[in-house]
Every structure is written in structure tokens, then in C-alpha cells.
Amino acid sequence: MIDIDDSCDLLVIGGGSAGLATAIRAARHGAKVTVFEPRELGGTCVNRGCVPKKAMWLAAELAQAQKLSVAVGFDAKPGTLDWRGFIARREAYVERARQAYERRLQEHGIRRVPVLAHFIEARVLAAGDRRYTAPHVLVATGSRPRVPDLPGIEHCIDSDGFFALDECPPRVAVIGGGYIAVELAGVLHALGSAVALFSRRRLLASFDAELGDALAAAMVDAGITHHVHCAVRGVVRAGGALWLDCGDHARHGPYDRVIAATGRVPNVEGFGLDAAGVALDESGHIATDEFENTRASGVYALGDVNGKRALTPVAIAAGRALADRLFGGDANAHLDYANLPSVVFSHPPVGSVGLSEAQARQRHGDEAVRVHSAVFTPMLHALADGGPRSLMKMVCVGEDERVVGLHGIGIGMDEMLQGFAVAIRMGARREDFLRTVAIHPTSSEEFVLLP
């Protein structure tokens, strides 16, 4: 006889940002929740993404700060990172985050089943030798690194492999031009690797075009080799090193490590989605409407697996809104995906909120769009007689110049854009920016002084 558990109001497949945020908010509303997660709590973000990536970025920032301090007159010799010692610190931080999630689940009475669950039918899951049924089931299974179909791909590591490195490789090739590729390339270069970046098109293609161009220039100026419009055809191991065969008919190398950072794919296999009547969209993600409903009644999907915006804060916000709708009495609760701020932890960092210039022109027409921008040298770089320049750009629409996009690259961009995102969501006009008194001398003041 099969043991069936029908004691819960919500079953959650996946213990990452999306699943945990939904589970905890639902429990706060009084729902009984079970989370199925066979791996570490926290998902990609905590374990193999945002958190350890930001730790490495901070180490890289300190490495660059050492060089800047010498350039402005400090009598110091830049040193190298104790890689293994720092990794131990990083992993201890990550472990504390996992433990914090464990405590929060316990505090809210959320049951965790450390087994992979799959659908038997809509709203019925099997995990181990038990079946679970509930009125509501959430699929929050996240994504994983995309593995390019290339000869010799077995010689490469992906972003997960980057976090398993126990030393800084002397020579690295990074395949890709998206945010993961540029972040890893920047970190490794700052920490001492000789880095070559291979991209099939301009960097950060989903961002405003000027940001990608400015980042490419900054990376090349810093000493990173950028092979643009260069499709990698294969990876070869020869002479104790790795080499890349590329579409430019050249063999590039030698490298000690090759990192394939060509995007991510949703985890949709092995969960019995067909049995539940859950459909995929053309990109292979779970198809959902604006309320995160799948095509199966009572089954929802959010986070990386639904393909809307692969950002941790987006997954958290969408999950909380879903819980508010299902258990908090707010029938219209859902995440508005417009004007979502995002940051690329490159060197220098890139920030963006709202529409790019191209998107604004496509949506509103050329005549309605006005763009204001400025390029300048941050004070620290000016004092050091060199360094990447900052770019700030405002995209406005209509006679009243409502700000529909704000973009920038430069020191501090990762921190300064958050407050401006609030203003844009509230419908700020350019005049509101101009009437705001600047904080001087800062880089952020340029956003309220754009000509």
C-alpha cells in the first residue's frame, strides 16, 4: 500500500531562492509547507552563484585597490591572494547562509524532504517511497550551466567548476560574452591570471549597447585579450596545455584552464512535468502567465526555470507575491517585471534599470526618445593617472521626459543604482533628477547633472 501524505497546503520542488522565498512567506500566512531539495539549501545563488561570486569579486576589487594605492603614492607592494585561505573564508560564509536557511525553515514549521520529487499527476508528487498531494505545487528547480556542443568540451570547466578551483590558474580562456563570462574574466584577471575572452558578438548583448562597448574597451585596456566575433569550434589538449580552434581559422593558446560560460539552461528534466500537464515554451522554460500559473491547474513555476528574469531578487519577489496571492488574501498579487534593476559585477561594474535606448526607440518611436549621457574619469582614477572612465546614460520618453531607462558603467555603479531604481519605478521625470541637489564630489551626482 502506497503511503500518501495530504497534510500540506503547498508542496515546493526546489530549495533555492524562489522556492524558499515562497515557502517562508506562505508559512507566515499560516500555510503548511513541504520543500523537496536533495542538495544544499540556497540553490545556485548561495552555493554556486551570486554569493561566492560576489566574494571573489570583492577579493578582486581589493587586488585592484592595492595597485591604485601605489599609483596615488602609498609605499606598498601589491601582494597576491592566498587563494586557498580565501576560499576557506568564502565557503565558511556560504555554509553560514545554508545554516540560516535551515533555521528559518525550522522556525516557520516548514518540512524539508531531502529527496528529489517528481509528478505522478498535477498536484501529486512522489519522493522516495511516499506520495504527497496538496492543492498547490510550485516548481522552482532553477537552472544549470549550459554545456556547449563542442569537440573537446570535456577539457573545459563551467561556472560551477570555477568555484571548485583551488588556485588561480596562470593562463585562462573564457568562452562567452554574457554576464557570467565577463564577471569570471574580470575576477581572474584582477587576481593574476592572463585572460583571453572569446565572444561571438558584443559583450552584454541584453544590456544597452553602449554599456557592452564600454566594458569591452575597459577590459582590453586593463590587459584582457578579447577575441570578438570569434566562434570557438573546439578545445584541444596538446603539449600539457589547452588550445582553442576558432572560427577565425586560428588556434589560440596555450591555456591552463578553459571556462565555458555560455549561459544557463532550465532544470526541467526528471520532474515528470508531462505527467502534470505542465508545458514548456519555445525556449525550453516552463510556460507561465503573469501570475506564475502553468498550464496545469494548481501548479506554478518561477525563478530561473520559467525564463522571465534570471535574477535572485526577482525570484524572491515573485515567490513572495505568489504566496500572498495563494495564502495571503491578495487575489491580484504578482510581480511587475518592468523596471527591474540589475548589475553585472564586472571590472568596472555595470548597472541598468528600465529600457535600453534601442528598446525605447522600438517601443515609443525615435521622435519620442531623448537620451542624455556623460563620460568622465572618476576622481580616484584621475588621481592615479589612469583607469577606466565611467559612462552614465538616461533614456527619456515624451515631452515631459519620463525616465524609462538608466544605465551606467564605472566605480560604485553596483551600489548607486538601487536608489535611482526606486525613482524610475515611481515615474520620475528628468526634471525631478535635475531638481535634486547633487552629493559632491561623487560619481552618483552625474546622474542628476546629465546635460
Secondary structure, DSSP 8 states (H G I E B T S, - for coil): --EEE---SEEEE--SHHHHHHHHHHHHTT--EEEE-SS-TTHHHHHHSHHHHHHHHHHHHHHHHHHHHHHTT---------HHHHHHHHHHHHHHHHHHHHHHHHHTT-EEE-S--EEEETTEEEETTEEEE-SEEEE---EEE-----TTGGG-B-HHHHTT-SS--SEEEEE--SHHHHHHHHHHHHTT-EEEEEESSSSSTTS-HHHHHHHHHHHHHHT-EEEET--EEEEEEETTEEEEEETTS-EEEEESEEEE---EEE--TTS-HHHHT--B-TTSSB---TT-B-SSTTEEE-SGGGTS---HHHHHHHHHHHHHHHHSS-TT-----TT--EEE--SS-EEEEE--HHHHHHHH-GGGEEEEEEEE--HHHHHTT----EEEEEEEETTTTEEEEEEEESTTHHHHHHHHHHHHHTT-BHHHHHTS---SS-SGGGGGT--
